[in-house]
């Protein structure tokens, strides 16, 4: 039987959000920020993840990570896989200058998630400031 040759599009847009300040230093995602949950029946697609800073707060240098979870226990590290990571420098926010946008485009136009899979975000260092994380995609 041939594979699907017809492009598939999301039936409804979906945005997930989280705020991060606590460090997660391993693959146990118990304290991670949930940023996206796939549709329980048909799955979903996540096209990009965006990171900003909460205005009026400053951050420490850290690493930002995006994880996939198969819908099972977060503390079981074999249920989680690291998708992307990058370093974020110290940022001092101000009311007269913009802070950078960090955009994580996901491979091949997006990651197709099986039903009930989840996307989590973590930072590697405790921060006195807050990272605002959003994920953009859609449900099938």
QUIUR-V186906 format. One line per field, one symbol per residue. psi: psi as a letter, one per 20 degrees, with the letter a starting at -180 (. if undefined). A space follows every 10 residues. Layout:
psi = ???
This chain:
psi = pqrojpqpqq hpqppqqqpp hqqojajokh jrppippqpi giarpphqpq prqppjqqrr qrppqpqqpj japhiohiiq ppgqqqqprp poqrjjpqqq popnpqqlir poprpjqqpq qrqippphrp pppqppbqq.
